[in-house]
C-alpha cells in the first residue's frame, strides 16, 4: 500500500475540514464587512 495515497475516509475528512474553514472565512467576512 502506498502511504502517499489518501483513503476515501481521509479524503472526506479533509474535504469536510476545508468546507468548514471556508464557511468560517465567509462568516467572518460577512461579520466584519
PDB file of N, CA, C and O in Angstrom, chain B, residues numbered from 101:
ATOM      1  N   UNK B 101       0.847  -1.200   0.000  1.00  0.00           N
ATOM      2  CA  UNK B 101       0.000   0.000   0.000  1.00  0.00           C
ATOM      3  C   UNK B 101       0.882   1.250   0.000  1.00  0.00           C
ATOM      4  O   UNK B 101       1.893   1.315   0.699  1.00  0.00           O
ATOM      5  N   UNK B 102       0.483   2.224  -0.787  1.00  0.00           N
ATOM      6  CA  UNK B 102       1.255   3.465  -0.877  1.00  0.00           C
ATOM      7  C   UNK B 102       0.763   4.446   0.177  1.00  0.00           C
ATOM      8  O   UNK B 102      -0.402   4.841   0.171  1.00  0.00           O
ATOM      9  N   UNK B 103       1.648   4.833   1.073  1.00  0.00           N
ATOM     10  CA  UNK B 103       1.257   5.740   2.150  1.00  0.00           C
ATOM     11  C   UNK B 103       0.897   7.130   1.632  1.00  0.00           C
ATOM     12  O   UNK B 103       0.253   7.907   2.336  1.00  0.00           O
ATOM     13  N   UNK B 104       1.306   7.442   0.415  1.00  0.00           N
ATOM     14  CA  UNK B 104       1.026   8.769  -0.134  1.00  0.00           C
ATOM     15  C   UNK B 104      -0.408   8.899  -0.642  1.00  0.00           C
ATOM     16  O   UNK B 104      -0.875  10.004  -0.922  1.00  0.00           O
ATOM     17  N   UNK B 105      -1.104   7.768  -0.759  1.00  0.00           N
ATOM     18  CA  UNK B 105      -2.472   7.805  -1.269  1.00  0.00           C
ATOM     19  C   UNK B 105      -3.444   7.895  -0.099  1.00  0.00           C
ATOM     20  O   UNK B 105      -3.416   7.066   0.811  1.00  0.00           O
ATOM     21  N   UNK B 106      -4.296   8.904  -0.132  1.00  0.00           N
ATOM     22  CA  UNK B 106      -5.282   9.061   0.936  1.00  0.00           C
ATOM     23  C   UNK B 106      -6.403   8.048   0.760  1.00  0.00           C
ATOM     24  O   UNK B 106      -6.800   7.727  -0.360  1.00  0.00           O
ATOM     25  N   UNK B 107      -6.899   7.556   1.872  1.00  0.00           N
ATOM     26  CA  UNK B 107      -8.055   6.673   1.806  1.00  0.00           C
ATOM     27  C   UNK B 107      -9.286   7.537   1.570  1.00  0.00           C
ATOM     28  O   UNK B 107      -9.223   8.760   1.702  1.00  0.00           O
ATOM     29  N   UNK B 108     -10.392   6.915   1.225  1.00  0.00           N
ATOM     30  CA  UNK B 108     -11.624   7.670   0.975  1.00  0.00           C
ATOM     31  C   UNK B 108     -12.034   8.415   2.236  1.00  0.00           C
ATOM     32  O   UNK B 108     -12.441   9.575   2.170  1.00  0.00           O
ATOM     33  N   UNK B 109     -11.929   7.753   3.388  1.00  0.00           N
ATOM     34  CA  UNK B 109     -12.315   8.402   4.644  1.00  0.00           C
ATOM     35  C   UNK B 109     -11.437   9.613   4.908  1.00  0.00           C
ATOM     36  O   UNK B 109     -11.932  10.663   5.318  1.00  0.00           O
ATOM     37  N   UNK B 110     -10.129   9.476   4.673  1.00  0.00           N
ATOM     38  CA  UNK B 110      -9.222  10.604   4.897  1.00  0.00           C
ATOM     39  C   UNK B 110      -9.593  11.766   3.978  1.00  0.00           C
ATOM     40  O   UNK B 110      -9.576  12.925   4.393  1.00  0.00           O
ATOM     41  N   UNK B 111      -9.924  11.451   2.740  1.00  0.00           N
ATOM     42  CA  UNK B 111     -10.282  12.497   1.785  1.00  0.00           C
ATOM     43  C   UNK B 111     -11.555  13.202   2.234  1.00  0.00           C
ATOM     44  O   UNK B 111     -11.647  14.428   2.162  1.00  0.00           O
ATOM     45  N   UNK B 112     -12.538  12.432   2.699  1.00  0.00           N
ATOM     46  CA  UNK B 112     -13.791  13.039   3.156  1.00  0.00           C
ATOM     47  C   UNK B 112     -13.547  13.946   4.348  1.00  0.00           C
ATOM     48  O   UNK B 112     -14.117  15.033   4.438  1.00  0.00           O
ATOM     49  N   UNK B 113     -12.691  13.493   5.270  1.00  0.00           N
ATOM     50  CA  UNK B 113     -12.386  14.301   6.455  1.00  0.00           C
ATOM     51  C   UNK B 113     -11.716  15.601   6.028  1.00  0.00           C
ATOM     52  O   UNK B 113     -12.045  16.672   6.539  1.00  0.00           O
ATOM     53  N   UNK B 114     -10.782  15.509   5.097  1.00  0.00           N
ATOM     54  CA  UNK B 114     -10.071  16.700   4.630  1.00  0.00           C
ATOM     55  C   UNK B 114     -11.029  17.665   3.943  1.00  0.00           C
ATOM     56  O   UNK B 114     -10.985  18.871   4.187  1.00  0.00           O
ATOM     57  N   UNK B 115     -11.891  17.133   3.089  1.00  0.00           N
ATOM     58  CA  UNK B 115     -12.851  17.979   2.370  1.00  0.00           C
ATOM     59  C   UNK B 115     -13.795  18.655   3.356  1.00  0.00           C
ATOM     60  O   UNK B 115     -14.101  19.840   3.220  1.00  0.00           O
ATOM     61  N   UNK B 116     -14.255  17.894   4.351  1.00  0.00           N
ATOM     62  CA  UNK B 116     -15.159  18.459   5.351  1.00  0.00           C
ATOM     63  C   UNK B 116     -14.476  19.576   6.116  1.00  0.00           C
ATOM     64  O   UNK B 116     -15.075  20.622   6.365  1.00  0.00           O
ATOM     65  N   UNK B 117     -13.216  19.356   6.492  1.00  0.00           N
ATOM     66  CA  UNK B 117     -12.467  20.372   7.239  1.00  0.00           C
ATOM     67  C   UNK B 117     -12.297  21.632   6.396  1.00  0.00           C
ATOM     68  O   UNK B 117     -12.432  22.747   6.900  1.00  0.00           O
ATOM     69  N   UNK B 118     -12.000  21.450   5.112  1.00  0.00           N
ATOM     70  CA  UNK B 118     -11.835  22.597   4.217  1.00  0.00           C
ATOM     71  C   UNK B 118     -13.155  23.344   4.083  1.00  0.00           C
ATOM     72  O   UNK B 118     -13.179  24.574   4.120  1.00  0.00           O
ATOM     73  N   UNK B 119     -14.250  22.609   3.929  1.00  0.00           N
ATOM     74  CA  UNK B 119     -15.560  23.248   3.804  1.00  0.00           C
ATOM     75  C   UNK B 119     -15.866  24.085   5.038  1.00  0.00           C
ATOM     76  O   UNK B 119     -16.354  25.210   4.927  1.00  0.00           O
ATOM     77  N   UNK B 120     -15.575  23.531   6.224  1.00  0.00           N
ATOM     78  CA  UNK B 120     -15.829  24.275   7.460  1.00  0.00           C
ATOM     79  C   UNK B 120     -14.967  25.527   7.511  1.00  0.00           C
ATOM     80  O   UNK B 120     -15.429  26.590   7.925  1.00  0.00           O
ATOM     81  N   UNK B 121     -13.715  25.397   7.090  1.00  0.00           N
ATOM     82  CA  UNK B 121     -12.810  26.550   7.113  1.00  0.00           C
ATOM     83  C   UNK B 121     -13.323  27.646   6.183  1.00  0.00           C
ATOM     84  O   UNK B 121     -13.296  28.826   6.532  1.00  0.00           O
ATOM     85  N   UNK B 122     -13.788  27.251   5.003  1.00  0.00           N
ATOM     86  CA  UNK B 122     -14.320  28.231   4.049  1.00  0.00           C
ATOM     87  C   UNK B 122     -15.551  28.910   4.633  1.00  0.00           C
ATOM     88  O   UNK B 122     -15.705  30.126   4.516  1.00  0.00           O
ATOM     89  N   UNK B 123     -16.424  28.135   5.261  1.00  0.00           N
ATOM     90  CA  UNK B 123     -17.623  28.710   5.864  1.00  0.00           C
ATOM     91  C   UNK B 123     -17.245  29.713   6.945  1.00  0.00           C
ATOM     92  O   UNK B 123     -17.871  30.767   7.060  1.00  0.00           O
ATOM     93  N   UNK B 124     -16.222  29.393   7.741  1.00  0.00           N
ATOM     94  CA  UNK B 124     -15.797  30.299   8.806  1.00  0.00           C
ATOM     95  C   UNK B 124     -15.246  31.590   8.218  1.00  0.00           C
ATOM     96  O   UNK B 124     -15.511  32.677   8.733  1.00  0.00           O
ATOM     97  N   UNK B 125     -14.478  31.469   7.136  1.00  0.00           N
ATOM     98  CA  UNK B 125     -13.918  32.664   6.497  1.00  0.00           C
ATOM     99  C   UNK B 125     -15.042  33.524   5.936  1.00  0.00           C
ATOM    100  O   UNK B 125     -15.042  34.742   6.116  1.00  0.00           O
ATOM    101  N   UNK B 126     -15.992  32.904   5.263  1.00  0.00           N
ATOM    102  CA  UNK B 126     -17.118  33.657   4.703  1.00  0.00           C
ATOM    103  C   UNK B 126     -17.908  34.319   5.822  1.00  0.00           C
ATOM    104  O   UNK B 126     -18.322  35.472   5.699  1.00  0.00           O
ATOM    105  N   UNK B 127     -18.117  33.591   6.912  1.00  0.00           N
ATOM    106  CA  UNK B 127     -18.852  34.143   8.047  1.00  0.00           C
ATOM    107  C   UNK B 127     -18.119  35.335   8.637  1.00  0.00           C
ATOM    108  O   UNK B 127     -18.745  36.331   8.999  1.00  0.00           O
ATOM    109  N   UNK B 128     -16.801  35.244   8.736  1.00  0.00           N
ATOM    110  CA  UNK B 128     -16.002  36.338   9.292  1.00  0.00           C
ATOM    111  C   UNK B 128     -16.080  37.552   8.371  1.00  0.00           C
ATOM    112  O   UNK B 128     -16.175  38.685   8.842  1.00  0.00           O
ATOM    113  N   UNK B 129     -16.040  37.320   7.072  1.00  0.00           N
ATOM    114  CA  UNK B 129     -16.098  38.430   6.121  1.00  0.00           C
ATOM    115  C   UNK B 129     -17.458  39.122   6.214  1.00  0.00           C
ATOM    116  O   UNK B 129     -17.529  40.351   6.193  1.00  0.00           O
ATOM    117  N   UNK B 130     -18.520  38.352   6.317  1.00  0.00           N
ATOM    118  CA  UNK B 130     -19.848  38.946   6.429  1.00  0.00           C
ATOM    119  C   UNK B 130     -19.958  39.719   7.732  1.00  0.00           C
ATOM    120  O   UNK B 130     -20.608  40.763   7.787  1.00  0.00           O
ATOM    121  N   UNK B 131     -19.326  39.209   8.779  1.00  0.00           N
ATOM    122  CA  UNK B 131     -19.393  39.855  10.088  1.00  0.00           C
ATOM    123  C   UNK B 131     -18.628  41.169  10.080  1.00  0.00           C
ATOM    124  O   UNK B 131     -19.105  42.174  10.607  1.00  0.00           O
ATOM    125  N   UNK B 132     -17.445  41.162   9.485  1.00  0.00           N
ATOM    126  CA  UNK B 132     -16.591  42.355   9.532  1.00  0.00           C
ATOM    127  C   UNK B 132     -16.956  43.371   8.463  1.00  0.00           C
ATOM    128  O   UNK B 132     -16.758  44.572   8.649  1.00  0.00           O
ATOM    129  N   UNK B 133     -17.492  42.891   7.338  1.00  0.00           N
ATOM    130  CA  UNK B 133     -17.840  43.825   6.277  1.00  0.00           C
ATOM    131  C   UNK B 133     -19.339  43.833   6.096  1.00  0.00           C
ATOM    132  O   UNK B 133     -19.854  44.558   5.245  1.00  0.00           O
TER     133      UNK B 133
END
